[in-house]
Amino acid sequence: MRLQWMMLTLLWCLGTTTTISASEKSAVQLDIEGAIGPATTDYVKRSFSRAIDLGTALLILRIDTPGGLDLSMREIIKQIIASPIPVVAYVAPSGARAASAGTYIVYASHVAAMAPATSIGAATPVQLAGPGAPPPSSGKEKDQADRKATRPAGSDMKRKMVNDAVAYIKGLAKMRGRNAEWAEKAVREAATLTAEEALNLKVIDIMATDVGDLLSQLDGRKVRVLGQEITLETEGMVLQRMEPDWRSRLLAVLTDPNIAYILMLLGIYGLIFEFSNPGAIVPGVLGSICLLMALFAFQVLPINYAGLALILLGVALMVAEAFVPSFGILGIGGVAAFTLGSILLTDTGIPGFGIDLELILGFAITSALLFVLGLGMILKARRKPVFTGTEELLHEPAVALEDFDREGWVRLHSERWRAIADRPVRRGDRLKVTAVEGLTVHVTPMDSRS
């Protein structure tokens, strides 16, 4: 019995040792696809923490992105620089790109790799490309523009933003020993390179056809991680893909500008109907939940508060049109303010962080019909007198059929009704109905001021 127990203990220890060895010889792949935003940052941060806890030997970021938010990009880069595990940025598969924010992430990684037929570059901050802004200049034109003594305030702000981006990417290039001169061109002139050109210009370190080829070329390569030189041993390394968990997926849905826009409007509509019909409960509860989720999304998204104010003004004007008829002036102004505010709400110019124009027009038309026509018809219907039911009898005239002090009979709508009077009544007196209780009406003389 003791021998069996010792054998089981030995097998358990061997199994534990094997598990640790396997984790040390494993690589974790994270897929960064689409626009880089708060959901991407959350996915990368949480995955890095899990990989470090598991003792992973290598992290591979497979990148295919048109760019994204500056704040999210910088958070990811901070995570890469502070990582105790070597990070490999791999632009793949063929046809993928690492544009704008993706270029910075590639430069920040310990090893940069690309698949054939991929591209990198176009790292100019897109927030600069506002309406009427001139295209980026280069060469002599740019030098002459820079030497001008007087410049508009807007031009100075753009130049500051470009210079900040240039300094940032050049710092990353020098830290990783990559081409800093081309990095500056990628920011100032939106320059781009193919995988072959990037390899020749020392923008990247490896060109690999697939992940297997990448791991093969990484074997024996030396990298510096947190000031220490590490030799990568990737032969026989097991690759594991780490998918986003439910929290990252939910955050990706909520931070989609189209979803956040819909949630905001549903929240506003729900609260308006709750206030106009107190006690309905359901519109108020659902509206509050939707509005809170929208506010959370707007907290992490780059929104234009002037656009948000225009949306609220537009809704207020459309509601006012239903209460105060203005021959359509308030309604038209409300639709115009609503549409303009929706367009400006997330006017960042960043791919993947704009609201679809079809969605805006659909909600603008729906809102106009809902508030101007629908709510207006409801209010008009409320103002009309009641034609049926016991409510219709209130304040209606009646005639006493007999003399009575407290209870008697009256004629109301050509019918005999039992009546209760608050004072003595004589036959033929004209009365007014003040309340209805079942088949009995409460009446008072017409000349009464009560």
C-alpha positions, 0 to 999 in steps of 0.5 A: 500500500505504501509502495503504491502511494509512493508510485502515485506521488512520483507520477504526480510529480513527473506530470507536474514537471512535464506541465511546467516544461510544456508551458515554458516551451509554448508560444501564445498568439494574439490576433489584433484585427480591425480597428484598434480601440478600447476592446483591443487594449483590454484583450491584449492586457488581459491576455498578457497577464494570463500568458505571464501567469502560465509561464509562456515563453513567447508572445506573437501578435498577429496584426491586420489593422487599418489603425485605431485610437492613439490612446489605445495604441499607446496602452498596448505599446506600454504593455509590450515594453513592460512585458517580461516575455519577448513579443513578436509582431507578425503582420499576417496573413498575406494581404494584411496591413499594419497601417497607422497605429499598427506601425507603431506596435510593430516598431515597439515589439522585440521582433518585427515580422511580416508575411509576403504581400503585406504592407506597413506604414501610413502612420500620420495621425489621421485626426489632423485630416479635418475638413479643408486641411491641406494634404501632407507636403514633402521636400522643398514645399514642406521646408518652405512651409516650415520656414514661414514666420507666421502660421495659423494657430490650427497649423501650429497645433497640427505641427505639434501633433505630428512632431509628437508622433515623430518623436514617439516612433523614432524613440521606439525605432532607436530602442529596437534598433530599427530604421528611424529615418523611414519611421519619420517618413511614415509619420510626416509623409504617410509613407508605406512599404511592402514586406520585401522593402521593409526587410531591406530597409531594416524596418522589420527583422524577418519575413515569414510565410506562416507562423511555422516559418516564423518560429523556425527563423526565431530559433537562436535569435537574441533579443533584449527584454527589460535590459537582459539579453535572451536567446529564443529557443523556438524549436519544438515550441507549441503554439496556442491561440488565446481568443478574447473572453466574454468581457472583451467581446462585450466591450467590443460590441459596446464600444462600436460607435454604431451600437453606442449611438443606438443605445444612446437614442434608445435610452433617450426615447425610453426616458421621454416616454416614461416621463410622458406616461408616468408609471409605464416603468418598462420604458424608463427601466430599459431606457436608463440601462441603455443610456448608462451603457451608452455613456460608458461607451462614450467615456472610452470613445473619442466623441465630439461633445458639440455633436452630442449637444446638437443631438440633444437639442434636436430631440428637444426641438422635435418634442417641442414641435409636438407640444407647441405647433410652429408650422414645422419650424421647430420640427425641421430645425430639430431634424437638422440639428439631430442629423448634424450632431450625429455626423459630428459625434464621432468625426475622428476620421479613424477607420472603424470609429465612425457612425454609418450615414445610413444609420443616422438618416434612418434614426433622423427620419424615425425620430421626426415621425415618432416625435413630430407626428406620433407624439403630436397625434397622441397629445391631440387625442388627449385634448379631445373630449371623452365620448364613451365610458363613465368618464364621459358623464362627468360635468354633463347636464342632468334634470331632476325628475322629482323633489328629493333632499339626498337621493332621487332620480334624474334624467341623464342622456335620456336615461333614468339615473339614481342620483345623490345631491349635496343639497335639496333638489326640486323637480325640473332643476338643472344639475351637473354630474360631479362623480360616478359610482357604479350606477349612481351619479353625484350631482350638484345644481348648475348654479352652484360654485362648488 
